[in-house]
Amino acid sequence: MKVPLRYQILLLAMTTFVAGANEYILAGILDVVAPGLGAPVALAGQLITLYAFVYGLCVPVVVALTSHIGRRKVMITAMLFYALASLSTLLVRDFWTFVPVRILQALSGGTAVVTALSTAASLAGSQRQGRAIATVIMGFTASLIVAVPVGREIALRFGWHAVFPLVGLLSLIVASSHRFVLPALSPAAAIPLRAQLAFLRRPAVLAGLMVTVLWMAGYVMLYSFLTPYLIGVQHLDGASISPLLLAFGVASLAGSRFGGSRTDRHGYHATLVASKLLQAVCLLALPLAAWLWPSGSLYGVAFVLMMWSVTAWAAGPAQQIRAAALVPDARGVLVGLNQSGMQLGIALGTALGGVATQTLGLAGLPWLSAVLILGSLALMGFCRRLTGPVPALQ
């Protein structure tokens, strides 16, 4: 009996939720993990960077090497390896034994996410793919909202070794569900690895990926340092930060859903232009929020942050569809490359944010983030003039 499409898409969203958990959780429990590894926080933090770089550079190769295999089988296998990596953290005792575990988490989790996104686009068809991809991305976003606070609470109560095995158990449940919920999807037409990597020599593809890198770097530059920015620059008290970040996360879910619907109605180009312009406006308005609402700066800052979150995440589904449309016959490869661009953008934005904090101070982060977002928009416009509009994905 065929399972309704909405349940198939929800399972793919659960896949990205679980696969995104390990990437985000470590950042939330770094202060607990570092002493357990016998490493300073700065060194333990490199495990986050390691995840992003392995995901960004190696997952496209894995996706290419598995392109001849049915996508359901790829997702099941990836989630099983992800479960193995998560359960293996029980054996981790120091920084260096965590490194191979982290690499396997990035490879398997990244492969599952990329395959889930391309599968959602294929299952939904051209008329509903924006909303389908948005739903799958919402699973990834929900892992940031739910997994981080829950993971931190578990780590504080039972120790950090209890956190990742729970993710592993969830991975096993999701992997077994794929067998019964998803159809036996045929692999895409096989493309040799050399030919897939050759996509990077196409100016439109390379420039398109740079659009993604700049966009994500602009978002992460401020987001990575948002808590110290709110306390040190906006002078908010620590008690208001947690509910503010929770509201920010909820707004990101709404933004992703809104962006998917808008993409289906108006196309990805109009959605990207509007969302990036509004992102820049919100970032430029953030330093003025406390001045505009001097009697209660929390409300002004909260309003601007909510708008920034909605507009930033509204671009996600459109960005994925634009990447896939660059080479429609190899949409899985392009979605994988776009995900890699996002991870490299995370690494770049965090690094640039750290440098900017040391040289210009926290107050300069919103301005620099806005510059990167506008740079992403300008590059997208340049690509459109150079190669013409990217055709709609069918």
Rosetta blueprint (number, residue, H / E / L):
1 M L
2 K L
3 V L
4 P L
5 L H
6 R H
7 Y H
8 Q H
9 I H
10 L H
11 L H
12 L H
13 A H
14 M H
15 T H
16 T H
17 F H
18 V H
19 A H
20 G H
21 A H
22 N H
23 E H
24 Y H
25 I H
26 L H
27 A H
28 G H
29 I L
30 L H
31 D H
32 V H
33 V H
34 A H
35 P H
36 G H
37 L H
38 G L
39 A L
40 P L
41 V H
42 A H
43 L H
44 A H
45 G L
46 Q H
47 L H
48 I H
49 T H
50 L H
51 Y H
52 A H
53 F H
54 V H
55 Y H
56 G H
57 L H
58 C H
59 V H
60 P H
61 V H
62 V H
63 V H
64 A H
65 L H
66 T L
67 S L
68 H L
69 I L
70 G L
71 R H
72 R H
73 K H
74 V H
75 M H
76 I H
77 T H
78 A H
79 M H
80 L H
81 F H
82 Y H
83 A H
84 L H
85 A H
86 S H
87 L H
88 S H
89 T H
90 L H
91 L H
92 V L
93 R L
94 D L
95 F H
96 W H
97 T H
98 F H
99 V H
100 P H
101 V H
102 R H
103 I H
104 L H
105 Q H
106 A H
107 L H
108 S H
109 G H
110 G H
111 T H
112 A H
113 V H
114 V H
115 T H
116 A H
117 L H
118 S H
119 T H
120 A H
121 A H
122 S H
123 L H
124 A H
125 G L
126 S L
127 Q L
128 R L
129 Q H
130 G H
131 R H
132 A H
133 I H
134 A H
135 T H
136 V H
137 I H
138 M H
139 G H
140 F H
141 T H
142 A H
143 S H
144 L H
145 I H
146 V H
147 A H
148 V H
149 P H
150 V H
151 G H
152 R H
153 E H
154 I H
155 A H
156 L H
157 R H
158 F H
159 G L
160 W H
161 H H
162 A H
163 V H
164 F H
165 P H
166 L H
167 V H
168 G H
169 L H
170 L H
171 S H
172 L H
173 I H
174 V H
175 A H
176 S H
177 S H
178 H H
179 R H
180 F H
181 V H
182 L L
183 P L
184 A L
185 L L
186 S L
187 P L
188 A L
189 A L
190 A L
191 I L
192 P L
193 L H
194 R H
195 A H
196 Q H
197 L H
198 A H
199 F H
200 L H
201 R H
202 R L
203 P H
204 A H
205 V H
206 L H
207 A H
208 G H
209 L H
210 M H
211 V H
212 T H
213 V H
214 L H
215 W H
216 M H
217 A H
218 G H
219 Y H
220 V H
221 M H
222 L H
223 Y H
224 S L
225 F L
226 L H
227 T H
228 P H
229 Y H
230 L H
231 I H
232 G H
233 V L
234 Q L
235 H L
236 L L
237 D L
238 G H
239 A H
240 S H
241 I H
242 S H
243 P H
244 L H
245 L H
246 L H
247 A H
248 F H
249 G H
250 V H
251 A H
252 S H
253 L H
254 A H
255 G H
256 S H
257 R H
258 F H
259 G H
260 G H
261 S H
262 R H
263 T H
264 D H
265 R H
266 H H
267 G L
268 Y H
269 H H
270 A H
271 T H
272 L H
273 V H
274 A H
275 S H
276 K H
277 L H
278 L H
279 Q H
280 A H
281 V H
282 C H
283 L H
284 L H
285 A H
286 L H
287 P H
288 L H
289 A H
290 A H
291 W H
292 L H
293 W L
294 P L
295 S L
296 G L
297 S H
298 L H
299 Y H
300 G H
301 V H
302 A H
303 F H
304 V H
305 L H
306 M H
307 M H
308 W H
309 S H
310 V H
311 T H
312 A H
313 W H
314 A H
315 A H
316 G H
317 P H
318 A H
319 Q H
320 Q H
321 I H
322 R H
323 A H
324 A H
325 A H
326 L H
327 V L
328 P H
329 D H
330 A H
331 R H
332 G H
333 V H
334 L H
335 V H
336 G H
337 L H
338 N H
339 Q H
340 S H
341 G H
342 M H
343 Q H
344 L H
345 G H
346 I H
347 A H
348 L H
349 G H
350 T H
351 A H
352 L H
353 G H
354 G H
355 V H
356 A H
357 T H
358 Q H
359 T H
360 L L
361 G L
362 L H
363 A H
364 G H
365 L H
366 P H
367 W H
368 L H
369 S H
370 A H
371 V H
372 L H
373 I H
374 L H
375 G H
376 S H
377 L H
378 A H
379 L H
380 M H
381 G H
382 F H
383 C H
384 R H
385 R H
386 L H
387 T H
388 G L
389 P L
390 V L
391 P L
392 A L
393 L L
394 Q L
